[in-house]
Amino acid sequence: MMTKAPFVSIIIPLREGDSVEPWTLKSIQRQTWTRYETIITQGPGNACVNRNKGYDASIGDYLLFLDADIELDREYLETMLTALAEAPKAAYAYCRYERKGELTGYEGGGPWDPFKLMKANYISTMSLIRRRTYMGWNESLDRLQDWEMWLRMFKRGGYWGTFVDEVLFTAYYKPGDISTDQSNWNASVKRVNEELDKW
């Protein structure tokens, strides 16, 4: 049980010319947890630049960096907040999700394992982060930024996550999305490893 009512900042980064999908906004509005703010940031720079701008404008005890084409389960916030209340030493909560469109199936999850995380990312960007543990998005990266952040949070801060074994959002993939483009995958992995070497 939570002894106070936390406030969540939902931060949606947009590239110039893009907009938030209607189903994303509707899924926020129907949340069973109503103590939240929604911040949409748009401008030059990559997603990490706009995520960090959103953080600077936010006031929440918890942070959700939400992509503009995600549909949240109506109990997403309540479930993730409960998970963090039950794991007070965890820095963030992460869950499973469903993919639709160009990519399909269920992804994400598994108990926290730093050795598994070092090999590949299995934690979604759409995780709920305690504000006091947030270490910022690496603005030099255009891909795999979430993987780099989870690793950096662990290696620099000793922060780890708690797993919620439920499907709590749906991600929609369109042709041309960065997640469906494998052409620069190896180069992106190399860039993350270069960042790791700096630590």
N, C-alpha and C positions, 0 to 999 in steps of 0.2 A: 504493500500500500504506500502511496506517495503522501507525504505529510504536508506538502504545499503544492500549489498549482503552477507548474513551470510554464514559461512563455517561450514559444518556438518562433524563430525567424526562418521563413521559407524564401530562399534566394534563387531566382531564375535568371541565368545569364543568357543574353541574346547577341548574336552577331548583327551587324547593321543590316537592316532590311528584313530581318526575320521577325516572327511574331509567335506568341504562345498559342499552342493548340487549344481549341475550346474545351476538349475533354480534360486537359490538364487543369484548367481553371475550375471546371465543374467539380473535379475530384478533390480539389482543395476546399471548395466551398461546402462540400457535404461531409467534411471530417467530423467525427464524433467529438474530437478534442477541438475546442473553439478558441483557445488562447494562443493565437498565432498572428503574425504579420506576414504579408507577402511583399517581397521586394523584387522588382524586375529591373535589371541593369542591362543597358545596351550602349554600344559604342565601339570605337576602334579597338583592336587588340583581340586576343584569343579568349576562350571561355574562362581561363584562369584569371585573366585581368579583370573581367567583369564579375567573377565570383568574389574576388578580393574587394572590389568596389562595393559589392552588395554587403559583404561582411562589415565594412567600415560604416555603413549606414544602418546597420542592424542593432537591435537591443535585446534579442532573445537570449535566454539561458542555454538554449539548444539551437543547433543550426542544421538545416536541411538544404543542401545544394541540389536543386531539382532541375533536371533537363526539361526543355519546353515541350517535349512530346511524350511525357510520362503520365500514366493514369494511376493514381494512388487508390488503393483500397480505402474505403471510408473509415476504417479503424487503424489505418497506418500509424498516425501520430500517437494515438492512445496506446497501441500495442508496443511501439518502440519505446515510448516513455516509461511504460511499465517494466519493460525489459531492463532499462538502465536503472530504474529504481531498485530492481532486484539484484543488480550487479553494480553496486556503487563504485567499485574500483575500475570499471570499464570506461574507456574514453568515448566509445561510440557503439551503437547497435546497428547490425546489418542483417539482411533477410534474403530470402529467395525471391525470384521474380519470373514472370512469364514474358517471352519474346513473341512478337507478332510482326508480320510483314516479310521483309527480305530475309530475316532470321527468325527462326521459330524454336519452340521448346522452352524448357525451364532451366534457369541458370542460377548461380550464386549459392553461397552458403557452405556449410560445414563448420564444425567447431574451430575456434581460433587456433591457428598453428603457424608460428613464425617461419618454420622451415618450409612449409607448403607455400607461404606467401612469398618467400624469397625466390621460388621457382616460377611462379605465375600468380597473377591477380585473381582472386575469387571473391572479392568484396566490391560491391557496387558503389559508384558515386553516390547513389541515393541511399545513404546511410545517415543516421541521426547522431550528430556529434555534440559532445558537451563543449560549451563555449570556452571554458577554462583550459581545455586541452588542444584547441585549434592552433595549428602551426602555419596556416597559410598555404595557398596553392602556388606551385612553382610556375611562374609566368613564362619561363623559358621553354616549357614543353607544350607541344600541340597535340600530343596523344599520350595515353597511359598515365595521365596526370594523377588519377586516383590511386593507381598502384604505387607511384612514387610517393604520394603523400602518406599512405598507410605505412609504407616501409620507413619513411623518415620519422613519422610519429613514434614508431616503435624503437628505432635505433637511437634517436636523439632524446626522446622523452620517456621511453619505456612504456608507451601507451599501447593498449590492446583493445580489441573489440569483443562484444558478446553477440552470439549468433541467435537469431530468432528463426526457428525452423517453420516458417509460414511464407506463403506467396502473398506479398503485400503490395505489389505494384505490377503494372504491365508496361513494357517498353515497346514502342512501335518503330520499326526500321524501314526507311525508304531507300530506293536506289540512290547511290551516291553518298549515303551517310558515311561518316568516317569509320564507324564500326564495321561496315561491310567492305571497306577498302583494305585489301591485304597487301597492296603494292609497297607500302612503306612500313610494314609491320616490323621487319628485322631492324630497320634503322631506328624505329621508335624504341624497341627493346634496348638497343645499344645506347641510346641517349639516356634512358633510365639508369642503366648500369654505370654510365659515366657520372651521373649525379650521385649514385651510391658510392663511387670511388672517392668522392670529395669528403665523405664523412669519416 
